[in-house]
Amino acid sequence: MDLTLRQLAAFEAVARCGGYTAAARELRVSQSSLSRTVQEVERLMRVRLFQRTTRSLRRTAEGDALLAAAERVLGTHRAEMNRLDRVLRGDEGTVTVATLPSVAAVLLPPVIADFRERHPGIAVRVLDGMARTALERVATGTADLAVTALDPRPVGLTARPLVRDTFFAALPPGHALAAQERVTWAHLREETFIALGADSSVRRLTDRAFEEAGGAPATAIEAGNVSTVGGLVAAGLGVTALPSLVRVLMGFADIAHRPVEGPVWSREIGVVTPQGRTPSPAAARFLERLGQAPDTAELLPEGAERV
């Protein structure tokens, strides 16, 4: 047997109201239409649901069993429809943000904290990783949006700048360059340079900075993540240059920080969304919050600023 929600609702109203007149008024249908619906339910179930007399309408045992089932089904349906309504209004749901580890550690926490306070029904899922991975997650729909490096500018996606993140030099304590207020890329290329892996967005920028400064460092050490680079620098194995936002990921390491110039180099962090795809209501709420986050500027490290 396959009863529709309309049929279940008609039977449940008659059973609850104790008759067709009140049930028809509640459902805003005619008594005759309601009676035919209940009769159709009885025909499909091949049982009598009510004992009818001229003065009363009493449920049979089969009617009691169907009423219990109908109340569960209709209750679940109403609850799910109410939840769907909250999701469509942007009051409930999940927003998934793909981002870089440094952005996840510094830029996003105050935004997420404020967002959750305003919209407690919306969960936030953060997926951190390489810039390339963040863009892939947006393109494939795994993430609703990305907050990531915009170099190179993503193709087939919509991007808007959010933060300009200036590079700094990370030096071992007591290193000769640490005695200077500022260092240049030319200074750094004369040292053993500890670089991030070739798949890093930061590596592409440092390579270009060295090209403008006269060429790549003569000797280099390569590491896969920022924490490893910080440990290697602190151990006196070389120097490096990194964007200001990643400094928090090296907080455990005893290193000196100096501005880098000749030229001053920065990476652009921006918000990336799918092109031509309407964001979910939850994602739209989060994007709106990102655009209203000037209060996060004071939390950015020196060398990083909102644009």
C-alpha positions in Angstrom: 0.0 0.0 0.0 1.2 3.5 -0.8 -0.6 6.3 1.0 0.1 9.9 0.1 0.8 12.7 2.6 -2.5 14.3 1.6 -4.4 11.1 2.4 -2.7 10.7 5.7 -3.4 14.3 6.6 -7.1 13.9 5.7 -7.4 10.7 7.8 -5.5 12.2 10.7 -7.7 15.4 10.8 -10.9 13.4 10.8 -9.6 11.1 13.6 -8.3 13.9 15.7 -11.4 16.1 15.2 -13.8 13.2 15.7 -15.8 13.9 12.6 -15.9 15.3 9.1 -17.4 18.7 9.7 -14.7 20.0 12.0 -11.9 18.3 10.0 -13.2 19.7 6.7 -13.3 23.2 8.2 -9.7 22.9 9.5 -8.4 21.6 6.1 -10.6 24.0 4.1 -12.0 21.3 1.9 -15.6 20.1 1.4 -17.0 17.4 3.6 -17.8 15.3 0.6 -14.2 15.5 -0.7 -12.8 14.6 2.7 -15.2 11.7 3.0 -14.1 10.3 -0.4 -10.5 10.6 0.6 -10.9 8.6 3.7 -13.0 6.0 1.8 -10.1 5.7 -0.7 -7.7 5.1 2.2 -9.9 2.3 3.5 -10.1 0.8 0.0 -6.4 0.8 -0.3 -5.9 -0.7 3.1 -8.8 -3.1 2.8 -9.9 -2.4 6.3 -12.5 -0.2 8.1 -10.9 2.7 9.9 -14.1 4.1 11.6 -17.2 2.6 13.1 -19.9 5.0 11.8 -23.3 5.6 13.4 -25.7 8.4 12.8 -24.4 10.2 15.9 -20.7 9.2 16.3 -17.5 8.3 14.5 -15.2 5.9 16.4 -11.9 4.5 15.3 -11.4 0.8 14.8 -8.3 -0.9 16.0 -6.9 -0.6 12.5 -7.8 3.1 12.6 -5.8 3.5 15.9 -2.8 1.8 14.3 -3.0 4.1 11.2 -3.4 7.2 13.3 -0.2 6.4 15.3 1.7 5.9 12.0 0.2 9.0 10.4 1.1 11.2 13.4 4.7 10.0 13.2 4.9 10.5 9.4 3.2 13.9 9.4 5.2 15.0 12.5 8.5 14.1 10.8 7.4 15.8 7.5 6.4 19.0 9.3 9.7 19.1 11.2 11.7 18.5 8.1 9.8 21.2 6.1 10.3 23.6 9.0 14.0 22.8 9.0 14.1 23.3 5.2 12.4 26.6 5.6 15.1 27.7 8.1 17.8 26.6 5.7 16.2 28.5 2.8 16.0 31.6 5.0 19.7 31.3 5.9 19.0 30.6 9.6 20.3 27.1 9.5 22.8 25.0 7.5 26.5 24.6 7.0 29.0 26.8 5.1 32.3 25.2 4.1 35.3 27.5 3.7 38.5 26.3 1.9 41.5 28.3 3.0 45.3 28.5 3.8 46.6 27.4 7.2 47.8 30.9 7.9 44.4 32.4 7.1 42.6 29.7 9.1 44.8 30.6 12.1 44.8 34.4 12.0 42.1 35.9 9.7 39.2 33.6 10.0 38.8 32.9 13.8 37.4 36.4 14.7 35.1 36.4 11.7 33.8 32.9 12.5 33.3 33.7 16.2 31.3 36.8 15.3 29.4 34.9 12.6 28.4 32.1 15.0 27.2 34.6 17.5 24.9 36.2 15.0 23.9 32.9 13.3 24.1 30.1 15.9 22.1 27.8 13.6 24.8 27.8 10.9 27.8 25.5 11.3 31.1 26.5 9.8 33.5 23.9 8.3 37.1 25.0 7.6 39.2 23.0 5.1 42.8 24.3 5.2 45.5 23.3 2.7 47.4 24.6 -0.3 46.1 27.5 -2.4 45.7 25.2 -5.4 43.6 22.7 -3.3 41.4 25.6 -2.0 40.6 26.6 -5.6 39.9 23.1 -6.6 37.5 22.6 -3.7 35.5 25.7 -4.8 35.5 24.6 -8.4 34.2 21.1 -7.6 31.6 22.3 -5.1 33.4 20.7 -2.1 33.6 24.2 -0.6 31.2 27.1 -0.8 34.0 29.6 -1.0 37.7 30.0 -0.5 39.8 32.6 1.3 43.2 32.1 -0.4 46.1 33.5 -2.4 45.0 35.2 -5.6 48.3 34.6 -7.4 47.7 33.5 -10.1 44.2 34.8 -10.5 41.8 31.8 -10.6 40.3 31.0 -13.9 36.6 30.3 -14.1 36.0 31.6 -10.5 35.0 35.0 -9.1 37.6 36.6 -6.9 37.8 39.8 -4.8 40.8 41.0 -2.8 40.6 41.0 1.0 44.1 41.3 2.5 47.5 42.4 1.2 50.1 40.3 3.0 53.7 41.8 2.9 56.7 39.5 3.1 59.1 39.6 6.0 62.6 38.1 6.5 62.9 35.3 9.2 66.4 35.1 10.5 68.3 33.0 13.1 68.9 34.9 16.4 72.3 36.6 16.2 72.5 36.5 12.4 74.3 39.5 10.9 71.2 40.6 9.0 69.2 40.7 12.2 71.3 43.7 13.2 69.8 45.7 10.3 66.4 47.4 10.5 65.5 46.2 7.0 67.0 43.6 4.6 66.7 43.3 0.8 66.1 40.3 -1.4 69.7 40.8 -2.7 70.9 40.2 0.9 68.8 37.1 1.2 70.0 35.6 -2.0 73.6 35.6 -0.6 72.5 33.4 2.3 71.4 29.7 2.5 67.7 30.2 1.8 65.1 27.9 3.3 62.3 27.7 0.7 58.8 26.2 0.8 58.1 23.4 -1.7 57.5 24.1 -5.3 53.7 23.4 -5.0 53.4 26.3 -2.5 51.9 29.7 -3.6 54.5 31.3 -1.4 57.3 29.6 -3.3 56.1 31.1 -6.6 56.3 34.6 -5.1 59.7 34.2 -3.5 61.1 32.8 -6.8 59.8 35.9 -8.6 61.2 38.3 -6.0 64.6 36.7 -6.4 64.4 37.0 -10.1 63.9 40.7 -9.8 66.7 40.9 -7.3 69.2 39.3 -9.7 68.6 35.6 -9.4 67.9 32.6 -7.2 70.0 32.0 -4.0 73.2 30.0 -4.6 72.3 27.4 -2.0 68.9 26.4 -0.7 67.0 24.1 1.6 63.5 23.1 0.8 60.7 22.1 3.3 57.1 21.2 3.0 55.4 23.4 5.5 55.9 26.7 7.4 56.5 25.1 10.8 59.4 23.1 9.4 60.8 26.2 7.8 60.6 28.0 11.2 62.4 25.2 13.0 65.2 25.1 10.4 65.7 28.9 10.6 65.7 28.8 14.4 68.4 26.1 14.3 70.6 28.5 12.3 70.5 26.5 9.1 69.5 29.4 6.9 67.2 32.4 6.3 63.8 32.7 4.7 61.1 35.2 3.6 57.4 34.6 4.2 54.1 36.5 4.2 53.2 38.2 7.5 50.1 36.1 8.1 52.2 32.9 8.5 54.2 34.4 11.4 51.8 32.9 13.9 52.6 29.4 12.6 56.2 30.0 13.6 55.5 31.3 17.1 57.3 28.3 18.7 60.6 29.2 17.0 63.2 31.7 18.2 63.7 33.8 15.1 64.2 37.4 14.3 61.8 39.3 11.9 62.8 42.1 9.6 60.9 43.9 6.7 62.1 42.9 3.2 62.5 45.5 0.5 64.1 46.0 -2.9 61.4 45.5 -3.8 58.7 45.3 -1.2 56.8 42.1 -2.1 53.4 41.0 -1.0 50.8 38.4 -1.8 47.1 39.1 -2.2 44.6 37.1 -0.2 41.0 37.2 -1.5 37.6 35.6 -1.4 36.9 33.2 -4.2 33.4 32.0 -5.1 32.0 29.9 -8.0 31.3 31.8 -11.1 27.6 31.8 -12.1 26.5 29.7 -9.2 24.2 31.2 -6.6 25.6 30.6 -3.1 23.5 28.8 -0.5 21.7 31.0 2.0 24.2 30.0 4.7 27.2 30.8 2.4 25.6 34.1 1.4 25.4 35.1 5.1 29.0 34.2 5.6 30.1 36.1 2.5 28.2 39.1 3.8 30.1 38.9 7.1 33.4 38.7 5.4 32.7 41.9 3.6 31.8 43.6 6.8 34.9 42.7 8.8 37.0 45.9 9.2 37.2 45.0 12.9 39.6 42.2 12.0 42.2 44.6 10.7 43.5 45.3 14.3 44.1 41.5 14.7 46.3 41.3 11.6 50.1 41.0 12.2 52.4 43.9 11.1 52.8 43.8 7.3 49.2 42.5 6.6 46.4 45.0 5.8 42.9 44.8 4.5 42.3 46.1 1.0 
